[in-house]
């Protein structure tokens, strides 16, 4: 019963995390002639405000449910782990991004369209808010709720779901995201601190640029 409740809880959090993107996704389906500057500003601030509110809610919930193991502080050794993981993520991006389909990738095309339409309103989400929400979801909640006594299964399930949620139409894109998720999950278990993976995710988005997320 508890696992079923957690499964529904995770599904609900996934929907909540996707809600701001769904709203702006509806907006970009409007003909460009109807996207007035006033409407863009309104939707942009609505998107940012809702994203900040959801991020705050997820952070508070994570603090309430996290395993005491993941409440440890950061040390010099843990920051070295972050640095090594960051190098690994750069290698993954360099080895996979050149082979990602330039067209037909729904996730990439949708984010590119949103960035072109909402501009500066999307940047805080792409660089900061998005990574925080995704780390809370895929590392924080998922790995604290499922396979808690089987770290290998916990790591693999986190990496797999991370890849699936970013899209499966392009196998290379899926592989790229699954491998990045694998690195993040390993660091989360190794460092026992969500700030490690949030830092890595932000650095990844900063260095990857605004074309492949």
Phi and psi restraints in degrees (value plus and minus 20) as a CYANA .aco file:
   2 UNK   PHI     -83.0   -43.0
   2 UNK   PSI     -62.5   -22.5
   3 UNK   PHI     -85.2   -45.2
   3 UNK   PSI     -57.4   -17.4
   4 UNK   PHI     -85.5   -45.5
   4 UNK   PSI     -61.0   -21.0
   5 UNK   PHI     -82.7   -42.7
   5 UNK   PSI     -60.8   -20.8
   6 UNK   PHI     -87.3   -47.3
   6 UNK   PSI     -56.3   -16.3
   7 UNK   PHI     -83.5   -43.5
   7 UNK   PSI     -64.7   -24.7
   8 UNK   PHI     -85.2   -45.2
   8 UNK   PSI     -57.3   -17.3
   9 UNK   PHI     -83.4   -43.4
   9 UNK   PSI     -62.7   -22.7
  10 UNK   PHI     -84.6   -44.6
  10 UNK   PSI     -62.6   -22.6
  11 UNK   PHI     -81.5   -41.5
  11 UNK   PSI     -61.9   -21.9
  12 UNK   PHI     -83.1   -43.1
  12 UNK   PSI     -59.3   -19.3
  13 UNK   PHI     -88.1   -48.1
  13 UNK   PSI     -55.3   -15.3
  14 UNK   PHI     -82.2   -42.2
  14 UNK   PSI     -66.0   -26.0
  15 UNK   PHI     -82.4   -42.4
  15 UNK   PSI     -61.3   -21.3
  16 UNK   PHI     -84.2   -44.2
  16 UNK   PSI     -62.3   -22.3
  17 UNK   PHI     -85.5   -45.5
  17 UNK   PSI     -50.6   -10.6
  18 UNK   PHI    -106.4   -66.4
  18 UNK   PSI     -32.6     7.4
  19 UNK   PHI     -75.7   -35.7
  19 UNK   PSI     -68.8   -28.8
  20 UNK   PHI     -79.2   -39.2
  20 UNK   PSI     -59.2   -19.2
  21 UNK   PHI     -88.6   -48.6
  21 UNK   PSI     -54.1   -14.1
  22 UNK   PHI     -84.2   -44.2
  22 UNK   PSI     -60.2   -20.2
  23 UNK   PHI     -84.1   -44.1
  23 UNK   PSI     -69.3   -29.3
  24 UNK   PHI     -92.6   -52.6
  24 UNK   PSI     -44.6    -4.6
  25 UNK   PHI     -83.9   -43.9
  25 UNK   PSI     -58.4   -18.4
  26 UNK   PHI     -85.5   -45.5
  26 UNK   PSI     -59.5   -19.5
  27 UNK   PHI     -81.3   -41.3
  27 UNK   PSI     -62.6   -22.6
  28 UNK   PHI     -93.8   -53.8
  28 UNK   PSI     -29.2    10.8
  29 UNK   PHI     -99.0   -59.0
  29 UNK   PSI     -32.8     7.2
  30 UNK   PHI     -87.4   -47.4
  30 UNK   PSI     127.2   167.2
  31 UNK   PHI     -76.5   -36.5
  31 UNK   PSI     123.7   163.7
  32 UNK   PHI     -78.7   -38.7
  32 UNK   PSI     -48.4    -8.4
  33 UNK   PHI     -86.1   -46.1
  33 UNK   PSI     -44.2    -4.2
  34 UNK   PHI    -110.2   -70.2
  34 UNK   PSI     -25.7    14.3
  35 UNK   PHI    -108.0   -68.0
  35 UNK   PSI      54.2    94.2
  36 UNK   PHI     -89.3   -49.3
  36 UNK   PSI     136.6   176.6
  37 UNK   PHI     -76.1   -36.1
  37 UNK   PSI     -57.5   -17.5
  38 UNK   PHI     -85.7   -45.7
  38 UNK   PSI     -61.1   -21.1
  39 UNK   PHI     -89.3   -49.3
  39 UNK   PSI     -58.8   -18.8
  40 UNK   PHI     -80.8   -40.8
  40 UNK   PSI     -64.0   -24.0
  41 UNK   PHI     -83.0   -43.0
  41 UNK   PSI     -63.6   -23.6
  42 UNK   PHI     -82.7   -42.7
  42 UNK   PSI     -68.4   -28.4
  43 UNK   PHI     -86.4   -46.4
  43 UNK   PSI     -58.5   -18.5
  44 UNK   PHI     -81.1   -41.1
  44 UNK   PSI     -66.9   -26.9
  45 UNK   PHI     -90.2   -50.2
  45 UNK   PSI     -54.5   -14.5
  46 UNK   PHI     -83.3   -43.3
  46 UNK   PSI     -63.2   -23.2
  47 UNK   PHI     -81.2   -41.2
  47 UNK   PSI     -68.7   -28.7
  48 UNK   PHI     -84.6   -44.6
  48 UNK   PSI     -65.0   -25.0
  49 UNK   PHI     -82.0   -42.0
  49 UNK   PSI     -64.8   -24.8
  50 UNK   PHI     -86.1   -46.1
  50 UNK   PSI     -59.7   -19.7
  51 UNK   PHI     -83.8   -43.8
  51 UNK   PSI     -64.1   -24.1
  52 UNK   PHI     -82.8   -42.8
  52 UNK   PSI     -62.2   -22.2
  53 UNK   PHI     -83.8   -43.8
  53 UNK   PSI     -63.5   -23.5
  54 UNK   PHI     -87.2   -47.2
  54 UNK   PSI     -59.8   -19.8
  55 UNK   PHI     -81.4   -41.4
  55 UNK   PSI     -64.8   -24.8
  56 UNK   PHI     -81.1   -41.1
  56 UNK   PSI     -64.7   -24.7
  57 UNK   PHI     -81.8   -41.8
  57 UNK   PSI     -65.0   -25.0
  58 UNK   PHI     -85.1   -45.1
  58 UNK   PSI     -58.0   -18.0
  59 UNK   PHI     -83.8   -43.8
  59 UNK   PSI     -63.0   -23.0
  60 UNK   PHI     -84.8   -44.8
  60 UNK   PSI     -61.2   -21.2
  61 UNK   PHI     -86.3   -46.3
  61 UNK   PSI     -59.2   -19.2
  62 UNK   PHI     -82.4   -42.4
  62 UNK   PSI     -62.7   -22.7
  63 UNK   PHI     -80.8   -40.8
  63 UNK   PSI     -49.1    -9.1
  64 UNK   PHI    -100.9   -60.9
  64 UNK   PSI     -48.7    -8.7
  65 UNK   PHI    -128.2   -88.2
  65 UNK   PSI     -31.8     8.2
  66 UNK   PHI     -84.1   -44.1
  66 UNK   PSI     125.1   165.1
  67 UNK   PHI     -85.0   -45.0
  67 UNK   PSI     119.3   159.3
  68 UNK   PHI     -74.4   -34.4
  68 UNK   PSI     -44.5    -4.5
  69 UNK   PHI     -80.0   -40.0
  69 UNK   PSI     -51.2   -11.2
  70 UNK   PHI    -115.4   -75.4
  70 UNK   PSI       5.2    45.2
  71 UNK   PHI    -131.1   -91.1
  71 UNK   PSI      -5.6    34.4
  72 UNK   PHI     -97.5   -57.5
  72 UNK   PSI     136.5   176.5
  73 UNK   PHI    -103.3   -63.3
  73 UNK   PSI     154.8   194.8
  74 UNK   PHI    -111.0   -71.0
  74 UNK   PSI     120.5   160.5
  75 UNK   PHI    -143.9  -103.9
  75 UNK   PSI     151.3   191.3
  76 UNK   PHI     -78.9   -38.9
  76 UNK   PSI     -61.7   -21.7
  77 UNK   PHI     -82.1   -42.1
  77 UNK   PSI     -58.7   -18.7
  78 UNK   PHI     -88.4   -48.4
  78 UNK   PSI     -55.2   -15.2
  79 UNK   PHI     -88.8   -48.8
  79 UNK   PSI     -51.8   -11.8
  80 UNK   PHI     -83.8   -43.8
  80 UNK   PSI     -58.1   -18.1
  81 UNK   PHI     -81.8   -41.8
  81 UNK   PSI     -61.3   -21.3
  82 UNK   PHI     -81.3   -41.3
  82 UNK   PSI     -63.6   -23.6
  83 UNK   PHI     -82.8   -42.8
  83 UNK   PSI     -66.1   -26.1
  84 UNK   PHI     -82.6   -42.6
  84 UNK   PSI     -62.2   -22.2
  85 UNK   PHI     -84.3   -44.3
  85 UNK   PSI     -57.2   -17.2
  86 UNK   PHI     -83.5   -43.5
  86 UNK   PSI     -61.3   -21.3
  87 UNK   PHI     -81.5   -41.5
  87 UNK   PSI     -61.9   -21.9
  88 UNK   PHI     -81.8   -41.8
  88 UNK   PSI     -59.6   -19.6
  89 UNK   PHI     -87.6   -47.6
  89 UNK   PSI     -57.0   -17.0
  90 UNK   PHI     -82.8   -42.8
  90 UNK   PSI     -62.3   -22.3
  91 UNK   PHI     -83.0   -43.0
  91 UNK   PSI     -62.9   -22.9
  92 UNK   PHI     -80.3   -40.3
  92 UNK   PSI     -66.2   -26.2
  93 UNK   PHI     -82.3   -42.3
  93 UNK   PSI     -64.1   -24.1
  94 UNK   PHI     -85.8   -45.8
  94 UNK   PSI     -51.1   -11.1
  95 UNK   PHI    -105.1   -65.1
  95 UNK   PSI     -42.0    -2.0
  96 UNK   PHI    -130.4   -90.4
  96 UNK   PSI     -59.3   -19.3
  97 UNK   PHI     -75.7   -35.7
  97 UNK   PSI     -61.1   -21.1
  98 UNK   PHI     -80.5   -40.5
  98 UNK   PSI     -39.7     0.3
  99 UNK   PHI    -122.0   -82.0
  99 UNK   PSI     -19.7    20.3
 100 UNK   PHI     -92.9   -52.9
 100 UNK   PSI     119.0   159.0
 101 UNK   PHI     -79.4   -39.4
 101 UNK   PSI     107.8   147.8
 102 UNK   PHI     -90.6   -50.6
 102 UNK   PSI     -44.5    -4.5
 103 UNK   PHI    -153.1  -113.1
 103 UNK   PSI     141.3   181.3
 104 UNK   PHI      64.7   104.7
 104 UNK   PSI     -17.1    22.9
 105 UNK   PHI    -117.4   -77.4
 105 UNK   PSI      82.9   122.9
 106 UNK   PHI     -79.1   -39.1
 106 UNK   PSI     -60.6   -20.6
 107 UNK   PHI     -85.1   -45.1
 107 UNK   PSI     -66.8   -26.8
 108 UNK   PHI     -86.9   -46.9
 108 UNK   PSI     -64.7   -24.7
 109 UNK   PHI     -84.5   -44.5
 109 UNK   PSI     -58.5   -18.5
 110 UNK   PHI     -85.7   -45.7
 110 UNK   PSI     -64.8   -24.8
 111 UNK   PHI     -86.8   -46.8
 111 UNK   PSI     -57.1   -17.1
 112 UNK   PHI     -83.9   -43.9
 112 UNK   PSI     -62.5   -22.5
 113 UNK   PHI     -83.7   -43.7
 113 UNK   PSI     -62.6   -22.6
 114 UNK   PHI     -83.6   -43.6
 114 UNK   PSI     -61.1   -21.1
 115 UNK   PHI     -85.8   -45.8
 115 UNK   PSI     -60.9   -20.9
 116 UNK   PHI     -88.1   -48.1
 116 UNK   PSI     -52.6   -12.6
 117 UNK   PHI    -102.4   -62.4
 117 UNK   PSI     -67.3   -27.3
 118 UNK   PHI    -119.0   -79.0
 118 UNK   PSI     -29.7    10.3
 119 UNK   PHI      32.8    72.8
 119 UNK   PSI    -138.2   -98.2
 120 UNK   PHI     -81.7   -41.7
 120 UNK   PSI     -44.1    -4.1
 121 UNK   PHI     -88.8   -48.8
 121 UNK   PSI     -44.4    -4.4
 122 UNK   PHI    -105.0   -65.0
 122 UNK   PSI     -44.6    -4.6
 123 UNK   PHI     -81.2   -41.2
 123 UNK   PSI     -65.7   -25.7
 124 UNK   PHI     -79.8   -39.8
 124 UNK   PSI     -52.3   -12.3
 125 UNK   PHI     -90.3   -50.3
 125 UNK   PSI     -67.9   -27.9
 126 UNK   PHI     -83.8   -43.8
 126 UNK   PSI     -61.2   -21.2
 127 UNK   PHI    -106.3   -66.3
 127 UNK   PSI     -60.8   -20.8
 128 UNK   PHI    -138.6   -98.6
 128 UNK   PSI     -79.5   -39.5
 129 UNK   PHI     -86.7   -46.7
 129 UNK   PSI     -62.8   -22.8
 130 UNK   PHI     -79.1   -39.1
 130 UNK   PSI     -72.0   -32.0
 131 UNK   PHI     -77.5   -37.5
 131 UNK   PSI     -60.2   -20.2
 132 UNK   PHI     -83.2   -43.2
 132 UNK   PSI     -67.6   -27.6
 133 UNK   PHI     -82.9   -42.9
 133 UNK   PSI     -62.2   -22.2
 134 UNK   PHI     -87.7   -47.7
 134 UNK   PSI     -57.8   -17.8
 135 UNK   PHI     -87.7   -47.7
 135 UNK   PSI     -60.0   -20.0
 136 UNK   PHI     -82.1   -42.1
 136 UNK   PSI     -59.0   -19.0
 137 UNK   PHI     -95.0   -55.0
 137 UNK   PSI     -76.4   -36.4
 138 UNK   PHI    -102.9   -62.9
 138 UNK   PSI     -47.2    -7.2
 139 UNK   PHI    -124.6   -84.6
 139 UNK   PSI     -73.3   -33.3
 140 UNK   PHI     -80.9   -40.9
 140 UNK   PSI     -82.6   -42.6
 141 UNK   PHI     -96.8   -56.8
 141 UNK   PSI     -70.9   -30.9
 142 UNK   PHI     -77.1   -37.1
 142 UNK   PSI     -67.7   -27.7
 143 UNK   PHI    -102.2   -62.2
 143 UNK   PSI     -31.3     8.7
 144 UNK   PHI    -114.0   -74.0
 144 UNK   PSI     -35.4     4.6
 145 UNK   PHI    -123.4   -83.4
 145 UNK   PSI     -49.6    -9.6
 146 UNK   PHI    -146.7  -106.7
 146 UNK   PSI     122.1   162.1
 147 UNK   PHI      33.5    73.5
 147 UNK   PSI      19.8    59.8
 148 UNK   PHI     -84.2   -44.2
 148 UNK   PSI     -45.5    -5.5
 149 UNK   PHI    -122.3   -82.3
 149 UNK   PSI     -14.3    25.7
 150 UNK   PHI    -149.7  -109.7
 150 UNK   PSI      61.0   101.0
 151 UNK   PHI     -77.7   -37.7
 151 UNK   PSI     -53.5   -13.5
 152 UNK   PHI     -84.5   -44.5
 152 UNK   PSI     -65.9   -25.9
 153 UNK   PHI     -84.5   -44.5
 153 UNK   PSI     -57.7   -17.7
 154 UNK   PHI     -82.2   -42.2
 154 UNK   PSI     -65.6   -25.6
 155 UNK   PHI     -84.3   -44.3
 155 UNK   PSI     -66.6   -26.6
 156 UNK   PHI     -86.8   -46.8
 156 UNK   PSI     -60.5   -20.5
 157 UNK   PHI     -86.1   -46.1
 157 UNK   PSI     -57.9   -17.9
 158 UNK   PHI     -83.9   -43.9
 158 UNK   PSI     -64.8   -24.8
 159 UNK   PHI     -85.9   -45.9
 159 UNK   PSI     -62.0   -22.0
 160 UNK   PHI     -85.7   -45.7
 160 UNK   PSI     -67.0   -27.0
 161 UNK   PHI     -85.7   -45.7
 161 UNK   PSI     -56.7   -16.7
 162 UNK   PHI     -80.7   -40.7
 162 UNK   PSI     -63.1   -23.1
 163 UNK   PHI     -86.5   -46.5
 163 UNK   PSI     -64.4   -24.4
 164 UNK   PHI     -83.0   -43.0
 164 UNK   PSI     -60.1   -20.1
 165 UNK   PHI     -88.9   -48.9
 165 UNK   PSI     -39.8     0.2
 166 UNK   PHI    -112.2   -72.2
 166 UNK   PSI     -23.2    16.8
 167 UNK   PHI      99.1   139.1
 167 UNK   PSI     126.5   166.5
 168 UNK   PHI    -144.4  -104.4
 168 UNK   PSI     -16.6    23.4
 169 UNK   PHI     -89.4   -49.4
 169 UNK   PSI     -48.4    -8.4
 170 UNK   PHI    -133.2   -93.2
 170 UNK   PSI      89.3   129.3
 171 UNK   PHI     -78.1   -38.1
 171 UNK   PSI     -56.6   -16.6
 172 UNK   PHI     -89.3   -49.3
 172 UNK   PSI     -59.4   -19.4
 173 UNK   PHI     -83.7   -43.7
 173 UNK   PSI     -63.7   -23.7
 174 UNK   PHI     -79.9   -39.9
 174 UNK   PSI     -66.4   -26.4
 175 UNK   PHI     -80.9   -40.9
 175 UNK   PSI     -62.2   -22.2
 176 UNK   PHI     -79.2   -39.2
 176 UNK   PSI     -67.5   -27.5
 177 UNK   PHI     -90.1   -50.1
 177 UNK   PSI     -57.1   -17.1
 178 UNK   PHI     -84.4   -44.4
 178 UNK   PSI     -60.0   -20.0
 179 UNK   PHI     -87.9   -47.9
 179 UNK   PSI     -60.1   -20.1
 180 UNK   PHI     -83.4   -43.4
 180 UNK   PSI     -60.7   -20.7
 181 UNK   PHI     -83.6   -43.6
 181 UNK   PSI     -55.1   -15.1
 182 UNK   PHI     -83.8   -43.8
 182 UNK   PSI     -65.8   -25.8
 183 UNK   PHI     -80.9   -40.9
 183 UNK   PSI     -66.1   -26.1
 184 UNK   PHI     -82.8   -42.8
 184 UNK   PSI     -60.9   -20.9
 185 UNK   PHI     -86.8   -46.8
 185 UNK   PSI     -60.0   -20.0
 186 UNK   PHI     -82.8   -42.8
 186 UNK   PSI     -63.5   -23.5
 187 UNK   PHI     -84.0   -44.0
 187 UNK   PSI     -58.7   -18.7
 188 UNK   PHI     -82.0   -42.0
 188 UNK   PSI     -63.9   -23.9
 189 UNK   PHI     -89.8   -49.8
 189 UNK   PSI     -59.3   -19.3
 190 UNK   PHI     -89.8   -49.8
 190 UNK   PSI     -65.6   -25.6
 191 UNK   PHI    -111.2   -71.2
 191 UNK   PSI     -40.2    -0.2
 192 UNK   PHI      34.8    74.8
 192 UNK   PSI      23.9    63.9
 193 UNK   PHI    -176.2  -136.2
 193 UNK   PSI     100.4   140.4
 194 UNK   PHI     -85.0   -45.0
 194 UNK   PSI     -43.2    -3.2
 195 UNK   PHI     -84.7   -44.7
 195 UNK   PSI     -47.9    -7.9
 196 UNK   PHI     -81.7   -41.7
 196 UNK   PSI     -69.7   -29.7
 197 UNK   PHI     -95.7   -55.7
 197 UNK   PSI     -51.5   -11.5
 198 UNK   PHI     -82.8   -42.8
 198 UNK   PSI     -64.6   -24.6
 199 UNK   PHI     -79.6   -39.6
 199 UNK   PSI     -65.6   -25.6
 200 UNK   PHI     -83.0   -43.0
 200 UNK   PSI     -63.2   -23.2
 201 UNK   PHI     -84.7   -44.7
 201 UNK   PSI     -61.8   -21.8
 202 UNK   PHI     -83.6   -43.6
 202 UNK   PSI     -65.0   -25.0
 203 UNK   PHI     -81.9   -41.9
 203 UNK   PSI     -59.0   -19.0
 204 UNK   PHI     -82.2   -42.2
 204 UNK   PSI     -66.2   -26.2
 205 UNK   PHI     -86.8   -46.8
 205 UNK   PSI     -54.0   -14.0
 206 UNK   PHI     -87.0   -47.0
 206 UNK   PSI     -63.1   -23.1
 207 UNK   PHI    -102.0   -62.0
 207 UNK   PSI     -46.1    -6.1
 208 UNK   PHI     -95.6   -55.6
 208 UNK   PSI     -39.4     0.6
 209 UNK   PHI      64.9   104.9
 209 UNK   PSI    -191.2  -151.2
 210 UNK   PHI    -128.7   -88.7
 210 UNK   PSI      13.8    53.8
 211 UNK   PHI    -135.4   -95.4
 211 UNK   PSI     -55.7   -15.7
 212 UNK   PHI    -144.6  -104.6
 212 UNK   PSI      96.9   136.9
